[in-house]
Amino acid sequence: MAGSHQKSYADVKRRDLEFQVGDKIMLKVSPWKGVVRFEIQVDSKLHLMEEPVEIMDRKVEGLKQSNIPIVKVWRNARRGPEFTWECEVQMKQKYLQLFLEETTPADVH
């Protein structure tokens, strides 16, 4: 009985929030130690977006009858460096500058 009373009180104060792509919002977080202030970017599904820094490696994954080129991406995450394998084609579409930086004058013949 007390639980349903608390729920109904909380529901009166609760309101649905809607955001549009590009809206800037403030998130309240409770860190374990001290106060940390930072800005973050999230995608349309509210997944944290951490920008890639550098392409570290590349390889080709064989899947059934096709070969998929993938790249090892270094992301500078809040919790430290993070490395993930991503589809090279998709990374080139979103972050072409990372691939342009790979080419140096010594590489051009």
Gaussian input, Z-matrix of N, CA and C with variables (Angstrom, degrees):
# hf/3-21g

backbone

0 1
 N
 C     1     B1
 C     2     B2     1     A1
 N     3     B3     2     A2     1     D1
 C     4     B4     3     A3     2     D2
 C     5     B5     4     A4     3     D3
 N     6     B6     5     A5     4     D4
 C     7     B7     6     A6     5     D5
 C     8     B8     7     A7     6     D6
 N     9     B9     8     A8     7     D7
 C    10    B10     9     A9     8     D8
 C    11    B11    10    A10     9     D9
 N    12    B12    11    A11    10    D10
 C    13    B13    12    A12    11    D11
 C    14    B14    13    A13    12    D12
 N    15    B15    14    A14    13    D13
 C    16    B16    15    A15    14    D14
 C    17    B17    16    A16    15    D15
 N    18    B18    17    A17    16    D16
 C    19    B19    18    A18    17    D17
 C    20    B20    19    A19    18    D18
 N    21    B21    20    A20    19    D19
 C    22    B22    21    A21    20    D20
 C    23    B23    22    A22    21    D21
 N    24    B24    23    A23    22    D22
 C    25    B25    24    A24    23    D23
 C    26    B26    25    A25    24    D24
 N    27    B27    26    A26    25    D25
 C    28    B28    27    A27    26    D26
 C    29    B29    28    A28    27    D27
 N    30    B30    29    A29    28    D28
 C    31    B31    30    A30    29    D29
 C    32    B32    31    A31    30    D30
 N    33    B33    32    A32    31    D31
 C    34    B34    33    A33    32    D32
 C    35    B35    34    A34    33    D33
 N    36    B36    35    A35    34    D34
 C    37    B37    36    A36    35    D35
 C    38    B38    37    A37    36    D36
 N    39    B39    38    A38    37    D37
 C    40    B40    39    A39    38    D38
 C    41    B41    40    A40    39    D39
 N    42    B42    41    A41    40    D40
 C    43    B43    42    A42    41    D41
 C    44    B44    43    A43    42    D42
 N    45    B45    44    A44    43    D43
 C    46    B46    45    A45    44    D44
 C    47    B47    46    A46    45    D45
 N    48    B48    47    A47    46    D46
 C    49    B49    48    A48    47    D47
 C    50    B50    49    A49    48    D48
 N    51    B51    50    A50    49    D49
 C    52    B52    51    A51    50    D50
 C    53    B53    52    A52    51    D51
 N    54    B54    53    A53    52    D52
 C    55    B55    54    A54    53    D53
 C    56    B56    55    A55    54    D54
 N    57    B57    56    A56    55    D55
 C    58    B58    57    A57    56    D56
 C    59    B59    58    A58    57    D57
 N    60    B60    59    A59    58    D58
 C    61    B61    60    A60    59    D59
 C    62    B62    61    A61    60    D60
 N    63    B63    62    A62    61    D61
 C    64    B64    63    A63    62    D62
 C    65    B65    64    A64    63    D63
 N    66    B66    65    A65    64    D64
 C    67    B67    66    A66    65    D65
 C    68    B68    67    A67    66    D66
 N    69    B69    68    A68    67    D67
 C    70    B70    69    A69    68    D68
 C    71    B71    70    A70    69    D69
 N    72    B72    71    A71    70    D70
 C    73    B73    72    A72    71    D71
 C    74    B74    73    A73    72    D72
 N    75    B75    74    A74    73    D73
 C    76    B76    75    A75    74    D74
 C    77    B77    76    A76    75    D75
 N    78    B78    77    A77    76    D76
 C    79    B79    78    A78    77    D77
 C    80    B80    79    A79    78    D78
 N    81    B81    80    A80    79    D79
 C    82    B82    81    A81    80    D80
 C    83    B83    82    A82    81    D81
 N    84    B84    83    A83    82    D82
 C    85    B85    84    A84    83    D83
 C    86    B86    85    A85    84    D84
 N    87    B87    86    A86    85    D85
 C    88    B88    87    A87    86    D86
 C    89    B89    88    A88    87    D87
 N    90    B90    89    A89    88    D88
 C    91    B91    90    A90    89    D89
 C    92    B92    91    A91    90    D90
 N    93    B93    92    A92    91    D91
 C    94    B94    93    A93    92    D92
 C    95    B95    94    A94    93    D93
 N    96    B96    95    A95    94    D94
 C    97    B97    96    A96    95    D95
 C    98    B98    97    A97    96    D96
 N    99    B99    98    A98    97    D97
 C   100   B100    99    A99    98    D98
 C   101   B101   100   A100    99    D99
 N   102   B102   101   A101   100   D100
 C   103   B103   102   A102   101   D101
 C   104   B104   103   A103   102   D102
 N   105   B105   104   A104   103   D103
 C   106   B106   105   A105   104   D104
 C   107   B107   106   A106   105   D105
 N   108   B108   107   A107   106   D106
 C   109   B109   108   A108   107   D107
 C   110   B110   109   A109   108   D108
 N   111   B111   110   A110   109   D109
 C   112   B112   111   A111   110   D110
 C   113   B113   112   A112   111   D111
 N   114   B114   113   A113   112   D112
 C   115   B115   114   A114   113   D113
 C   116   B116   115   A115   114   D114
 N   117   B117   116   A116   115   D115
 C   118   B118   117   A117   116   D116
 C   119   B119   118   A118   117   D117
 N   120   B120   119   A119   118   D118
 C   121   B121   120   A120   119   D119
 C   122   B122   121   A121   120   D120
 N   123   B123   122   A122   121   D121
 C   124   B124   123   A123   122   D122
 C   125   B125   124   A124   123   D123
 N   126   B126   125   A125   124   D124
 C   127   B127   126   A126   125   D125
 C   128   B128   127   A127   126   D126
 N   129   B129   128   A128   127   D127
 C   130   B130   129   A129   128   D128
 C   131   B131   130   A130   129   D129
 N   132   B132   131   A131   130   D130
 C   133   B133   132   A132   131   D131
 C   134   B134   133   A133   132   D132
 N   135   B135   134   A134   133   D133
 C   136   B136   135   A135   134   D134
 C   137   B137   136   A136   135   D135
 N   138   B138   137   A137   136   D136
 C   139   B139   138   A138   137   D137
 C   140   B140   139   A139   138   D138
 N   141   B141   140   A140   139   D139
 C   142   B142   141   A141   140   D140
 C   143   B143   142   A142   141   D141
 N   144   B144   143   A143   142   D142
 C   145   B145   144   A144   143   D143
 C   146   B146   145   A145   144   D144
 N   147   B147   146   A146   145   D145
 C   148   B148   147   A147   146   D146
 C   149   B149   148   A148   147   D147
 N   150   B150   149   A149   148   D148
 C   151   B151   150   A150   149   D149
 C   152   B152   151   A151   150   D150
 N   153   B153   152   A152   151   D151
 C   154   B154   153   A153   152   D152
 C   155   B155   154   A154   153   D153
 N   156   B156   155   A155   154   D154
 C   157   B157   156   A156   155   D155
 C   158   B158   157   A157   156   D156
 N   159   B159   158   A158   157   D157
 C   160   B160   159   A159   158   D158
 C   161   B161   160   A160   159   D159
 N   162   B162   161   A161   160   D160
 C   163   B163   162   A162   161   D161
 C   164   B164   163   A163   162   D162
 N   165   B165   164   A164   163   D163
 C   166   B166   165   A165   164   D164
 C   167   B167   166   A166   165   D165
 N   168   B168   167   A167   166   D166
 C   169   B169   168   A168   167   D167
 C   170   B170   169   A169   168   D168
 N   171   B171   170   A170   169   D169
 C   172   B172   171   A171   170   D170
 C   173   B173   172   A172   171   D171
 N   174   B174   173   A173   172   D172
 C   175   B175   174   A174   173   D173
 C   176   B176   175   A175   174   D174
 N   177   B177   176   A176   175   D175
 C   178   B178   177   A177   176   D176
 C   179   B179   178   A178   177   D177
 N   180   B180   179   A179   178   D178
 C   181   B181   180   A180   179   D179
 C   182   B182   181   A181   180   D180
 N   183   B183   182   A182   181   D181
 C   184   B184   183   A183   182   D182
 C   185   B185   184   A184   183   D183
 N   186   B186   185   A185   184   D184
 C   187   B187   186   A186   185   D185
 C   188   B188   187   A187   186   D186
 N   189   B189   188   A188   187   D187
 C   190   B190   189   A189   188   D188
 C   191   B191   190   A190   189   D189
 N   192   B192   191   A191   190   D190
 C   193   B193   192   A192   191   D191
 C   194   B194   193   A193   192   D192
 N   195   B195   194   A194   193   D193
 C   196   B196   195   A195   194   D194
 C   197   B197   196   A196   195   D195
 N   198   B198   197   A197   196   D196
 C   199   B199   198   A198   197   D197
 C   200   B200   199   A199   198   D198
 N   201   B201   200   A200   199   D199
 C   202   B202   201   A201   200   D200
 C   203   B203   202   A202   201   D201
 N   204   B204   203   A203   202   D202
 C   205   B205   204   A204   203   D203
 C   206   B206   205   A205   204   D204
 N   207   B207   206   A206   205   D205
 C   208   B208   207   A207   206   D206
 C   209   B209   208   A208   207   D207
 N   210   B210   209   A209   208   D208
 C   211   B211   210   A210   209   D209
 C   212   B212   211   A211   210   D210
 N   213   B213   212   A212   211   D211
 C   214   B214   213   A213   212   D212
 C   215   B215   214   A214   213   D213
 N   216   B216   215   A215   214   D214
 C   217   B217   216   A216   215   D215
 C   218   B218   217   A217   216   D216
 N   219   B219   218   A218   217   D217
 C   220   B220   219   A219   218   D218
 C   221   B221   220   A220   219   D219
 N   222   B222   221   A221   220   D220
 C   223   B223   222   A222   221   D221
 C   224   B224   223   A223   222   D222
 N   225   B225   224   A224   223   D223
 C   226   B226   225   A225   224   D224
 C   227   B227   226   A226   225   D225
 N   228   B228   227   A227   226   D226
 C   229   B229   228   A228   227   D227
 C   230   B230   229   A229   228   D228
 N   231   B231   230   A230   229   D229
 C   232   B232   231   A231   230   D230
 C   233   B233   232   A232   231   D231
 N   234   B234   233   A233   232   D232
 C   235   B235   234   A234   233   D233
 C   236   B236   235   A235   234   D234
 N   237   B237   236   A236   235   D235
 C   238   B238   237   A237   236   D236
 C   239   B239   238   A238   237   D237
 N   240   B240   239   A239   238   D238
 C   241   B241   240   A240   239   D239
 C   242   B242   241   A241   240   D240
 N   243   B243   242   A242   241   D241
 C   244   B244   243   A243   242   D242
 C   245   B245   244   A244   243   D243
 N   246   B246   245   A245   244   D244
 C   247   B247   246   A246   245   D245
 C   248   B248   247   A247   246   D246
 N   249   B249   248   A248   247   D247
 C   250   B250   249   A249   248   D248
 C   251   B251   250   A250   249   D249
 N   252   B252   251   A251   250   D250
 C   253   B253   252   A252   251   D251
 C   254   B254   253   A253   252   D252
 N   255   B255   254   A254   253   D253
 C   256   B256   255   A255   254   D254
 C   257   B257   256   A256   255   D255
 N   258   B258   257   A257   256   D256
 C   259   B259   258   A258   257   D257
 C   260   B260   259   A259   258   D258
 N   261   B261   260   A260   259   D259
 C   262   B262   261   A261   260   D260
 C   263   B263   262   A262   261   D261
 N   264   B264   263   A263   262   D262
 C   265   B265   264   A264   263   D263
 C   266   B266   265   A265   264   D264
 N   267   B267   266   A266   265   D265
 C   268   B268   267   A267   266   D266
 C   269   B269   268   A268   267   D267
 N   270   B270   269   A269   268   D268
 C   271   B271   270   A270   269   D269
 C   272   B272   271   A271   270   D270
 N   273   B273   272   A272   271   D271
 C   274   B274   273   A273   272   D272
 C   275   B275   274   A274   273   D273
 N   276   B276   275   A275   274   D274
 C   277   B277   276   A276   275   D275
 C   278   B278   277   A277   276   D276
 N   279   B279   278   A278   277   D277
 C   280   B280   279   A279   278   D278
 C   281   B281   280   A280   279   D279
 N   282   B282   281   A281   280   D280
 C   283   B283   282   A282   281   D281
 C   284   B284   283   A283   282   D282
 N   285   B285   284   A284   283   D283
 C   286   B286   285   A285   284   D284
 C   287   B287   286   A286   285   D285
 N   288   B288   287   A287   286   D286
 C   289   B289   288   A288   287   D287
 C   290   B290   289   A289   288   D288
 N   291   B291   290   A290   289   D289
 C   292   B292   291   A291   290   D290
 C   293   B293   292   A292   291   D291
 N   294   B294   293   A293   292   D292
 C   295   B295   294   A294   293   D293
 C   296   B296   295   A295   294   D294
 N   297   B297   296   A296   295   D295
 C   298   B298   297   A297   296   D296
 C   299   B299   298   A298   297   D297
 N   300   B300   299   A299   298   D298
 C   301   B301   300   A300   299   D299
 C   302   B302   301   A301   300   D300
 N   303   B303   302   A302   301   D301
 C   304   B304   303   A303   302   D302
 C   305   B305   304   A304   303   D303
 N   306   B306   305   A305   304   D304
 C   307   B307   306   A306   305   D305
 C   308   B308   307   A307   306   D306
 N   309   B309   308   A308   307   D307
 C   310   B310   309   A309   308   D308
 C   311   B311   310   A310   309   D309
 N   312   B312   311   A311   310   D310
 C   313   B313   312   A312   311   D311
 C   314   B314   313   A313   312   D312
 N   315   B315   314   A314   313   D313
 C   316   B316   315   A315   314   D314
 C   317   B317   316   A316   315   D315
 N   318   B318   317   A317   316   D316
 C   319   B319   318   A318   317   D317
 C   320   B320   319   A319   318   D318
 N   321   B321   320   A320   319   D319
 C   322   B322   321   A321   320   D320
 C   323   B323   322   A322   321   D321
 N   324   B324   323   A323   322   D322
 C   325   B325   324   A324   323   D323
 C   326   B326   325   A325   324   D324

   B1=1.4461
   B2=1.5322
   B3=1.3405
   B4=1.4635
   B5=1.5215
   B6=1.3365
   B7=1.4630
   B8=1.5139
   B9=1.3428
   B10=1.4701
   B11=1.5330
   B12=1.3316
   B13=1.4646
   B14=1.5327
   B15=1.3402
   B16=1.4678
   B17=1.5294
   B18=1.3431
   B19=1.4617
   B20=1.5201
   B21=1.2960
   B22=1.4668
   B23=1.5292
   B24=1.3250
   B25=1.4592
   B26=1.5291
   B27=1.3472
   B28=1.4620
   B29=1.5312
   B30=1.3428
   B31=1.4654
   B32=1.5235
   B33=1.3343
   B34=1.4641
   B35=1.5263
   B36=1.3149
   B37=1.4656
   B38=1.5310
   B39=1.3077
   B40=1.4680
   B41=1.5191
   B42=1.3326
   B43=1.4608
   B44=1.5200
   B45=1.3150
   B46=1.4584
   B47=1.5175
   B48=1.3127
   B49=1.4613
   B50=1.5105
   B51=1.3088
   B52=1.4557
   B53=1.5082
   B54=1.3328
   B55=1.4508
   B56=1.5165
   B57=1.3011
   B58=1.4575
   B59=1.5177
   B60=1.3265
   B61=1.4526
   B62=1.5231
   B63=1.3209
   B64=1.4595
   B65=1.5187
   B66=1.3459
   B67=1.4700
   B68=1.5153
   B69=1.3010
   B70=1.4619
   B71=1.5234
   B72=1.3268
   B73=1.4591
   B74=1.5189
   B75=1.2852
   B76=1.4635
   B77=1.5239
   B78=1.3069
   B79=1.4518
   B80=1.5164
   B81=1.3087
   B82=1.4549
   B83=1.5249
   B84=1.3212
   B85=1.4652
   B86=1.5174
   B87=1.2967
   B88=1.4606
   B89=1.5190
   B90=1.3274
   B91=1.4666
   B92=1.5195
   B93=1.3200
   B94=1.4548
   B95=1.5125
   B96=1.3154
   B97=1.4650
   B98=1.5154
   B99=1.2962
   B100=1.4669
   B101=1.5116
   B102=1.3115
   B103=1.4543
   B104=1.5242
   B105=1.3134
   B106=1.4526
   B107=1.5162
   B108=1.3291
   B109=1.4529
   B110=1.5161
   B111=1.3523
   B112=1.4518
   B113=1.5223
   B114=1.2955
   B115=1.4574
   B116=1.5121
   B117=1.3828
   B118=1.4488
   B119=1.5176
   B120=1.3305
   B121=1.4495
   B122=1.5164
   B123=1.3459
   B124=1.4546
   B125=1.5199
   B126=1.3286
   B127=1.4585
   B128=1.5230
   B129=1.3346
   B130=1.4637
   B131=1.5261
   B132=1.3358
   B133=1.4687
   B134=1.5174
   B135=1.3368
   B136=1.4593
   B137=1.5238
   B138=1.3435
   B139=1.4569
   B140=1.5198
   B141=1.3103
   B142=1.4529
   B143=1.5229
   B144=1.3319
   B145=1.4636
   B146=1.5242
   B147=1.3066
   B148=1.4581
   B149=1.5188
   B150=1.3183
   B151=1.4491
   B152=1.5278
   B153=1.3431
   B154=1.4661
   B155=1.5179
   B156=1.3234
   B157=1.4559
   B158=1.5225
   B159=1.3339
   B160=1.4609
   B161=1.5228
   B162=1.3282
   B163=1.4623
   B164=1.5283
   B165=1.3340
   B166=1.4575
   B167=1.5344
   B168=1.3431
   B169=1.4546
   B170=1.5221
   B171=1.3061
   B172=1.4639
   B173=1.5176
   B174=1.3348
   B175=1.4584
   B176=1.5203
   B177=1.3270
   B178=1.4688
   B179=1.5182
   B180=1.3304
   B181=1.4683
   B182=1.5219
   B183=1.3209
   B184=1.4620
   B185=1.5150
   B186=1.3256
   B187=1.4597
   B188=1.5241
   B189=1.3134
   B190=1.4597
   B191=1.5185
   B192=1.3482
   B193=1.4662
   B194=1.5294
   B195=1.3126
   B196=1.4728
   B197=1.5240
   B198=1.3127
   B199=1.4635
   B200=1.5158
   B201=1.3155
   B202=1.4638
   B203=1.5233
   B204=1.3407
   B205=1.4674
   B206=1.5305
   B207=1.3251
   B208=1.4624
   B209=1.5254
   B210=1.3226
   B211=1.4620
   B212=1.5214
   B213=1.3302
   B214=1.4624
   B215=1.5255
   B216=1.3335
   B217=1.4557
   B218=1.5159
   B219=1.3250
   B220=1.4574
   B221=1.5182
   B222=1.3232
   B223=1.4678
   B224=1.5192
   B225=1.3087
   B226=1.4579
   B227=1.5262
   B228=1.3127
   B229=1.4618
   B230=1.5229
   B231=1.3033
   B232=1.4717
   B233=1.5154
   B234=1.3146
   B235=1.4678
   B236=1.5256
   B237=1.3356
   B238=1.4613
   B239=1.5143
   B240=1.3351
   B241=1.4696
   B242=1.5258
   B243=1.3133
   B244=1.4563
   B245=1.5219
   B246=1.3204
   B247=1.4556
   B248=1.5207
   B249=1.3313
   B250=1.4638
   B251=1.5189
   B252=1.3238
   B253=1.4623
   B254=1.5240
   B255=1.3348
   B256=1.4652
   B257=1.5255
   B258=1.3191
   B259=1.4644
   B260=1.5329
   B261=1.3431
   B262=1.4680
   B263=1.5271
   B264=1.3229
   B265=1.4721
   B266=1.5236
   B267=1.3334
   B268=1.4647
   B269=1.5216
   B270=1.3237
   B271=1.4662
   B272=1.5285
   B273=1.3418
   B274=1.4647
   B275=1.5166
   B276=1.3343
   B277=1.4631
   B278=1.5241
   B279=1.3184
   B280=1.4690
   B281=1.5233
   B282=1.3386
   B283=1.4619
   B284=1.5271
   B285=1.3111
   B286=1.4613
   B287=1.5217
   B288=1.3364
   B289=1.4717
   B290=1.5212
   B291=1.3180
   B292=1.4683
   B293=1.5234
   B294=1.3156
   B295=1.4590
   B296=1.5244
   B297=1.3242
   B298=1.4544
   B299=1.5233
   B300=1.3379
   B301=1.4651
   B302=1.5207
   B303=1.3501
   B304=1.4657
   B305=1.5229
   B306=1.3377
   B307=1.4537
   B308=1.5147
   B309=1.3039
   B310=1.4660
   B311=1.5242
   B312=1.3343
   B313=1.4666
   B314=1.5202
   B315=1.2996
   B316=1.4679
   B317=1.5285
   B318=1.3536
   B319=1.4618
   B320=1.5244
   B321=1.3238
   B322=1.4651
   B323=1.5178
   B324=1.3481
   B325=1.4707
   B326=1.5091
   A1=110.43
   A2=117.26
   A3=120.38
   A4=110.38
   A5=116.78
   A6=120.89
   A7=112.30
   A8=116.45
   A9=119.02
   A10=110.65
   A11=117.79
   A12=121.50
   A13=110.06
   A14=116.20
   A15=120.31
   A16=110.93
   A17=116.15
   A18=120.37
   A19=110.43
   A20=118.24
   A21=120.10
   A22=110.67
   A23=118.49
   A24=121.56
   A25=110.83
   A26=115.64
   A27=120.17
   A28=110.67
   A29=117.38
   A30=121.09
   A31=112.31
   A32=118.07
   A33=121.83
   A34=109.76
   A35=116.96
   A36=121.60
   A37=112.71
   A38=118.28
   A39=122.51
   A40=109.98
   A41=115.41
   A42=119.86
   A43=108.75
   A44=114.94
   A45=119.77
   A46=109.24
   A47=115.47
   A48=121.17
   A49=109.03
   A50=115.98
   A51=120.71
   A52=108.63
   A53=115.59
   A54=121.17
   A55=109.28
   A56=115.16
   A57=121.96
   A58=108.33
   A59=116.92
   A60=121.39
   A61=108.10
   A62=116.56
   A63=121.62
   A64=113.70
   A65=117.56
   A66=119.75
   A67=109.73
   A68=116.73
   A69=121.60
   A70=107.04
   A71=115.52
   A72=120.73
   A73=109.59
   A74=116.34
   A75=122.25
   A76=107.67
   A77=115.98
   A78=121.35
   A79=108.96
   A80=115.81
   A81=119.70
   A82=107.12
   A83=114.99
   A84=120.54
   A85=108.32
   A86=114.95
   A87=119.90
   A88=109.07
   A89=117.65
   A90=119.21
   A91=110.52
   A92=115.54
   A93=119.58
   A94=112.03
   A95=116.35
   A96=120.09
   A97=109.31
   A98=116.71
   A99=121.83
   A100=113.72
   A101=114.92
   A102=122.25
   A103=108.41
   A104=115.85
   A105=121.39
   A106=107.47
   A107=117.42
   A108=121.31
   A109=108.77
   A110=117.31
   A111=121.45
   A112=108.60
   A113=116.25
   A114=122.38
   A115=107.98
   A116=120.34
   A117=123.76
   A118=108.77
   A119=117.02
   A120=122.42
   A121=107.82
   A122=116.62
   A123=122.07
   A124=108.74
   A125=115.77
   A126=119.29
   A127=109.65
   A128=116.78
   A129=121.49
   A130=113.20
   A131=117.19
   A132=120.84
   A133=111.40
   A134=116.19
   A135=124.26
   A136=113.25
   A137=116.59
   A138=120.49
   A139=108.58
   A140=116.32
   A141=122.15
   A142=110.27
   A143=116.31
   A144=121.11
   A145=108.78
   A146=116.14
   A147=121.40
   A148=107.42
   A149=115.51
   A150=121.68
   A151=111.58
   A152=117.20
   A153=120.24
   A154=111.04
   A155=115.99
   A156=121.93
   A157=111.32
   A158=116.59
   A159=119.77
   A160=110.77
   A161=116.08
   A162=121.93
   A163=106.54
   A164=116.60
   A165=121.33
   A166=113.43
   A167=116.02
   A168=119.59
   A169=107.73
   A170=116.67
   A171=120.38
   A172=109.20
   A173=115.08
   A174=121.06
   A175=108.19
   A176=116.05
   A177=121.50
   A178=107.74
   A179=115.48
   A180=121.36
   A181=108.52
   A182=117.35
   A183=121.33
   A184=110.07
   A185=115.80
   A186=121.55
   A187=108.52
   A188=116.84
   A189=123.72
   A190=110.34
   A191=118.08
   A192=119.75
   A193=112.78
   A194=118.08
   A195=118.92
   A196=109.86
   A197=114.25
   A198=121.29
   A199=108.54
   A200=116.65
   A201=122.56
   A202=108.94
   A203=118.12
   A204=119.07
   A205=110.10
   A206=115.99
   A207=120.59
   A208=109.56
   A209=114.82
   A210=120.47
   A211=109.74
   A212=115.22
   A213=121.18
   A214=106.79
   A215=116.14
   A216=122.11
   A217=110.06
   A218=115.23
   A219=121.49
   A220=107.52
   A221=116.13
   A222=122.31
   A223=107.68
   A224=116.26
   A225=120.70
   A226=107.54
   A227=116.27
   A228=122.40
   A229=111.18
   A230=116.53
   A231=122.64
   A232=112.25
   A233=115.74
   A234=119.83
   A235=112.08
   A236=116.55
   A237=121.17
   A238=110.69
   A239=117.45
   A240=120.74
   A241=111.17
   A242=115.31
   A243=121.24
   A244=108.15
   A245=117.61
   A246=122.19
   A247=108.76
   A248=116.51
   A249=121.07
   A250=108.99
   A251=116.04
   A252=121.89
   A253=107.42
   A254=115.95
   A255=121.89
   A256=109.37
   A257=116.29
   A258=122.30
   A259=108.79
   A260=116.19
   A261=120.71
   A262=111.89
   A263=117.97
   A264=121.00
   A265=110.80
   A266=117.10
   A267=120.59
   A268=111.63
   A269=117.33
   A270=120.40
   A271=110.81
   A272=116.96
   A273=119.98
   A274=111.41
   A275=116.81
   A276=120.36
   A277=111.44
   A278=116.67
   A279=120.55
   A280=113.99
   A281=117.85
   A282=121.77
   A283=110.90
   A284=116.87
   A285=121.61
   A286=112.27
   A287=117.11
   A288=120.82
   A289=112.20
   A290=119.06
   A291=121.38
   A292=110.99
   A293=116.97
   A294=120.92
   A295=111.04
   A296=117.43
   A297=121.10
   A298=110.75
   A299=116.56
   A300=121.34
   A301=112.23
   A302=116.54
   A303=120.49
   A304=111.79
   A305=117.70
   A306=121.90
   A307=110.15
   A308=116.35
   A309=121.41
   A310=108.02
   A311=119.07
   A312=121.15
   A313=113.18
   A314=119.08
   A315=121.84
   A316=111.05
   A317=117.10
   A318=121.49
   A319=112.19
   A320=117.97
   A321=121.35
   A322=109.25
   A323=116.62
   A324=121.09
   A325=110.22
   D1=-45.52
   D2=-179.48
   D3=-65.05
   D4=-35.72
   D5=179.36
   D6=-62.89
   D7=-41.82
   D8=-179.71
   D9=-70.31
   D10=-31.92
   D11=176.66
   D12=-65.54
   D13=-43.76
   D14=177.87
   D15=-63.96
   D16=-39.66
   D17=179.81
   D18=-64.50
   D19=-45.06
   D20=-178.79
   D21=-65.58
   D22=-35.66
   D23=176.53
   D24=-65.91
   D25=-42.67
   D26=179.83
   D27=-67.01
   D28=-38.22
   D29=-179.45
   D30=-63.92
   D31=-31.24
   D32=179.05
   D33=-64.14
   D34=-38.87
   D35=-178.26
   D36=-84.61
   D37=-16.28
   D38=-176.24
   D39=-79.69
   D40=141.03
   D41=174.95
   D42=-140.69
   D43=143.87
   D44=178.24
   D45=-74.07
   D46=139.54
   D47=178.41
   D48=-113.92
   D49=139.17
   D50=175.50
   D51=-124.07
   D52=138.29
   D53=-179.79
   D54=-124.35
   D55=153.22
   D56=175.86
   D57=-107.03
   D58=156.16
   D59=176.21
   D60=-58.50
   D61=130.87
   D62=-179.34
   D63=96.68
   D64=-13.61
   D65=177.03
   D66=-63.43
   D67=142.88
   D68=175.25
   D69=-102.52
   D70=132.23
   D71=-178.25
   D72=-130.32
   D73=159.21
   D74=174.51
   D75=-107.72
   D76=131.10
   D77=176.46
   D78=-106.86
   D79=135.95
   D80=176.25
   D81=-97.51
   D82=120.71
   D83=178.75
   D84=-123.98
   D85=153.27
   D86=178.79
   D87=-113.49
   D88=95.47
   D89=178.87
   D90=-69.81
   D91=156.36
   D92=179.22
   D93=-69.38
   D94=-35.94
   D95=-178.80
   D96=-133.38
   D97=131.06
   D98=173.01
   D99=63.96
   D100=-171.89
   D101=-179.86
   D102=-113.64
   D103=129.99
   D104=179.44
   D105=-123.41
   D106=127.64
   D107=177.53
   D108=-115.54
   D109=130.70
   D110=177.44
   D111=-157.17
   D112=154.83
   D113=173.37
   D114=-97.66
   D115=142.35
   D116=177.92
   D117=-130.33
   D118=162.08
   D119=173.51
   D120=-117.86
   D121=138.14
   D122=176.67
   D123=-125.06
   D124=151.34
   D125=178.81
   D126=-86.54
   D127=-173.48
   D128=-175.54
   D129=-64.66
   D130=-19.33
   D131=177.66
   D132=-100.80
   D133=14.73
   D134=179.25
   D135=63.83
   D136=28.99
   D137=172.31
   D138=-87.32
   D139=140.17
   D140=-179.98
   D141=-64.26
   D142=130.26
   D143=178.82
   D144=-104.73
   D145=118.93
   D146=177.12
   D147=-117.51
   D148=119.06
   D149=-174.18
   D150=-66.17
   D151=137.70
   D152=176.70
   D153=-72.28
   D154=147.93
   D155=-177.80
   D156=-104.26
   D157=-43.21
   D158=-172.91
   D159=-157.14
   D160=149.21
   D161=171.80
   D162=-87.89
   D163=119.81
   D164=-173.65
   D165=-95.00
   D166=-31.68
   D167=-174.35
   D168=-161.67
   D169=166.57
   D170=175.28
   D171=-146.63
   D172=153.27
   D173=176.14
   D174=-158.63
   D175=173.75
   D176=179.80
   D177=-117.66
   D178=125.24
   D179=178.18
   D180=-97.77
   D181=129.88
   D182=176.49
   D183=-90.23
   D184=120.78
   D185=177.40
   D186=-122.08
   D187=111.71
   D188=-177.11
   D189=46.87
   D190=-103.33
   D191=-175.04
   D192=-108.73
   D193=14.23
   D194=179.84
   D195=-133.83
   D196=157.06
   D197=176.70
   D198=-112.69
   D199=130.16
   D200=-176.75
   D201=-113.90
   D202=117.46
   D203=175.17
   D204=-74.68
   D205=129.86
   D206=178.34
   D207=-126.90
   D208=157.42
   D209=-179.67
   D210=-127.08
   D211=146.19
   D212=175.45
   D213=-89.13
   D214=118.88
   D215=-173.40
   D216=-108.09
   D217=132.78
   D218=174.98
   D219=-95.22
   D220=120.47
   D221=176.14
   D222=-112.90
   D223=134.04
   D224=178.55
   D225=-89.03
   D226=87.79
   D227=-176.07
   D228=-85.99
   D229=161.55
   D230=178.91
   D231=-58.25
   D232=-34.14
   D233=-176.57
   D234=-90.76
   D235=8.15
   D236=179.03
   D237=119.62
   D238=177.37
   D239=-178.97
   D240=-58.09
   D241=140.75
   D242=-179.91
   D243=-134.12
   D244=136.24
   D245=-178.88
   D246=-120.14
   D247=130.20
   D248=177.82
   D249=-135.54
   D250=152.34
   D251=175.05
   D252=-95.03
   D253=126.64
   D254=-176.38
   D255=-129.20
   D256=157.30
   D257=176.18
   D258=-65.97
   D259=125.46
   D260=-175.78
   D261=-61.67
   D262=-41.15
   D263=-178.20
   D264=-61.13
   D265=-46.12
   D266=179.86
   D267=-65.62
   D268=-39.37
   D269=179.01
   D270=-65.22
   D271=-39.36
   D272=178.54
   D273=-64.69
   D274=-35.80
   D275=179.15
   D276=-65.94
   D277=-39.67
   D278=-176.54
   D279=-89.92
   D280=-33.68
   D281=-171.56
   D282=-134.04
   D283=56.52
   D284=-177.37
   D285=-56.42
   D286=-32.95
   D287=-178.05
   D288=-58.87
   D289=-29.17
   D290=178.68
   D291=-66.66
   D292=-32.22
   D293=-178.73
   D294=-83.46
   D295=-29.29
   D296=177.24
   D297=-69.02
   D298=-33.83
   D299=-179.78
   D300=-69.36
   D301=-21.04
   D302=-179.39
   D303=-69.15
   D304=-30.47
   D305=-176.02
   D306=-83.32
   D307=120.67
   D308=176.59
   D309=-114.54
   D310=162.42
   D311=179.78
   D312=-54.52
   D313=-32.10
   D314=-179.67
   D315=-68.22
   D316=-26.97
   D317=-179.29
   D318=-77.57
   D319=-21.74
   D320=-176.03
   D321=-84.02
   D322=129.68
   D323=-179.19
   D324=-112.38

